[in-house]
Amino acid sequence: MDEELFPSTPGKIKSDRRTFHRCFASTSTMFLWALFLIALTASYLSFIATGNHYIHHTSHRSVTGPHWEKRVLSSSQIHRKNGFSVLVTGAAGFVGTHVSLALKKRGDGVVGIDNFNDYYDPTLKKARRKMLESKNIFIINADINDQNILAKLFEIVAFTHVMHLAAQAGVRYAMENPKSYVHSNIAGLVTLLEQCKSADPQPAVVWASSSSVYGLNDKVPFSESDRTDQPASLYAATKKAGEEITHTYNHIYGLSITGLRFFTVYGPWGRPDMAYFSFTKNILQGKPITVYRGKNGVDLARDFTYIDDIVKGCVGSLDTAGKSTGSGGKKKGPAPYRIFNLGNTSPVTVPTLVSILEKNLKMKAKKNVVDMPGNGDVPFTHANISLAQRELGYRPTTDLPTGLRKFVKWYLWYYGYEQGKVKSVKS
Ligand SMILES: O=C(O)[C@H]1O[C@H](OP(=O)(O)OP(=O)(O)OC[C@H]2O[C@@H](n3ccc(=O)[nH]c3=O)[C@H](O)[C@@H]2O)[C@H](O)[C@@H](O)[C@@H]1O
């Protein structure tokens, strides 16, 4: 009989009276139905009692409700005259954490959103969240593709600014997982901009583009007006697409847009997937590191930029961002559209980076030097920062040896190293 109750193929449920009658004909089936109804009633009652409801995401769910709203409101509270209320996406990320702390410290309201994905160790993201929570910065565990949660946030808070730092980062990983770049850097960006354009008032948007948009250019230093139509990786292509997408939202809806082309940002609480971080880990563990070399044996070089300098550039961008002009999806006039390089203007080769780390760690690296594979890497980057200097007052002050010294100090503390040995790992 049970076989008759459940369809063998979808869409073939028998619902005639005979089936219905037979369904309740056995005591055991009736008992199961009773259990099911009790469970349904109980879950409905608990739903009513707590006032919470769940919003589903691709990989997790986040809870909203009165308590949640209270936390959002408290976190967004402004504590200075003419202060901002900023939604920081990717707040548990490297740059997101530092920018959130800086804004909160000066009295701005900050609400974070982050999907805590496992592109790199989520324990580090959770540790950053812990640090932010100790400063009353609430991070919502949600994906920026979740338009319900974004709408809810804007319903509760009239954000003056959005600092959009959530992204699928990493140049070489794009060959392994191309769709994650489309998901976060394209689809997620559009979902966020849709929300921003519909908001009333519309926030000003400052977001993270990348130095990788300069792709295969060989004219140095890279200036904002240089061509950006020959990306070397899918990552770069999605960031370039982001610049075009934000332009359309500026043009059609009057959103104030500032795109920041970050140049290989490093520092404490950084990203484990980046070379300076993974090199440090391997050197300490006595494992070999792979050092890529460019064509004709030329060393690769990056305009490594210290996190504190980047934070100043981000905050300067928020401070100088003109207002969005539209409201509720209607443009009322032209709004600013800006793009800035945020670099250090002082490229350093990868072998030099390694020797600075060796000095700080007091250990020698086991180097495997190999020719740069065709994996999306570019041979060098070098920022011209005069535009950011003029418009944002951006002046980087930390050179690579100073910045790496601070990073290594943090690394040893965070991972509990003592005299080259692992003591404990903080979570
Ligand atoms: O500036 C940027 O736009 C980009 O900077 C970094 O990308 P990348 O410069 O490639 O940074 P790393 O992954 O830390 O690599 C730095 C250098 O080390 C080299 N490298 C990396 C890894 C490795 O195992 N060996 C090695 O020699 C790379 O080829 C590169 O020249 C970030 O990872 C990107 O998310 C960011 O957008």
The ligand as an SDF file (V2000), in Angstrom:
LIG
                    3D

 37 39  0  0  0  0  0  0  0  0999 V2000
   46.7290   44.3490   -6.9550 O   0  0  0  0  0  0  0  0  0  0  0  0
   45.8360   43.6220   -7.2940 C   0  0  0  0  0  0  0  0  0  0  0  0
   44.9970   44.0040   -8.0670 O   0  0  0  0  0  0  0  0  0  0  0  0
   45.7510   42.2000   -6.8120 C   0  0  0  0  0  0  0  0  0  0  0  0
   46.8030   41.9730   -5.8950 O   0  0  0  0  0  0  0  0  0  0  0  0
   46.9320   40.6600   -5.4880 C   0  0  0  0  0  0  0  0  0  0  0  0
   47.3290   39.8530   -6.5750 O   0  0  0  0  0  0  0  0  0  0  0  0
   48.8750   39.6190   -6.7940 P   0  0  0  0  0  0  0  0  0  0  0  0
   49.5740   40.8950   -7.0750 O   0  0  0  0  0  0  0  0  0  0  0  0
   48.9860   38.5360   -7.8000 O   0  0  0  0  0  0  0  0  0  0  0  0
   49.3580   39.1630   -5.3310 O   0  0  0  0  0  0  0  0  0  0  0  0
   49.9920   37.8070   -4.8070 P   0  0  0  0  0  0  0  0  0  0  0  0
   49.1120   36.6530   -5.0860 O   0  0  0  0  0  0  0  0  0  0  0  0
   50.3530   38.0370   -3.4030 O   0  0  0  0  0  0  0  0  0  0  0  0
   51.3220   37.6660   -5.6950 O   0  0  0  0  0  0  0  0  0  0  0  0
   52.3640   38.6020   -5.5830 C   0  0  0  0  0  0  0  0  0  0  0  0
   53.4960   38.2030   -6.4790 C   0  0  0  0  0  0  0  0  0  0  0  0
   54.0390   36.9670   -6.0300 O   0  0  0  0  0  0  0  0  0  0  0  0
   54.0970   36.0300   -7.0840 C   0  0  0  0  0  0  0  0  0  0  0  0
   53.8740   34.6740   -6.5360 N   0  0  0  0  0  0  0  0  0  0  0  0
   52.6880   34.3210   -6.0250 C   0  0  0  0  0  0  0  0  0  0  0  0
   52.4860   33.0820   -5.4900 C   0  0  0  0  0  0  0  0  0  0  0  0
   53.5400   32.1560   -5.4930 C   0  0  0  0  0  0  0  0  0  0  0  0
   53.4190   31.0110   -5.0290 O   0  0  0  0  0  0  0  0  0  0  0  0
   54.7260   32.5510   -6.0150 N   0  0  0  0  0  0  0  0  0  0  0  0
   54.9370   33.7910   -6.5290 C   0  0  0  0  0  0  0  0  0  0  0  0
   56.0450   34.0870   -7.0050 O   0  0  0  0  0  0  0  0  0  0  0  0
   53.0360   36.4540   -8.0520 C   0  0  0  0  0  0  0  0  0  0  0  0
   53.3670   35.9990   -9.3490 O   0  0  0  0  0  0  0  0  0  0  0  0
   53.0820   37.9590   -7.9180 C   0  0  0  0  0  0  0  0  0  0  0  0
   54.0770   38.4750   -8.7560 O   0  0  0  0  0  0  0  0  0  0  0  0
   45.6130   40.1350   -4.9090 C   0  0  0  0  0  0  0  0  0  0  0  0
   45.7020   38.7500   -4.6380 O   0  0  0  0  0  0  0  0  0  0  0  0
   44.4410   40.4240   -5.7870 C   0  0  0  0  0  0  0  0  0  0  0  0
   43.2580   40.0440   -5.1400 O   0  0  0  0  0  0  0  0  0  0  0  0
   44.4720   41.8920   -6.0840 C   0  0  0  0  0  0  0  0  0  0  0  0
   43.4000   42.3340   -6.7680 O   0  0  0  0  0  0  0  0  0  0  0  0
  1  2  2  0
  2  3  1  0
  2  4  1  0
  4  5  1  0
  4 36  1  0
  5  6  1  0
  6  7  1  0
  6 32  1  0
  7  8  1  0
  8  9  2  0
  8 10  1  0
  8 11  1  0
 11 12  1  0
 12 13  2  0
 12 14  1  0
 12 15  1  0
 15 16  1  0
 16 17  1  0
 17 18  1  0
 17 30  1  0
 18 19  1  0
 19 20  1  0
 19 28  1  0
 20 21  1  0
 20 26  1  0
 21 22  2  0
 22 23  1  0
 23 24  2  0
 23 25  1  0
 25 26  1  0
 26 27  2  0
 28 29  1  0
 28 30  1  0
 30 31  1  0
 32 33  1  0
 32 34  1  0
 34 35  1  0
 34 36  1  0
 36 37  1  0
M  END
$$$$
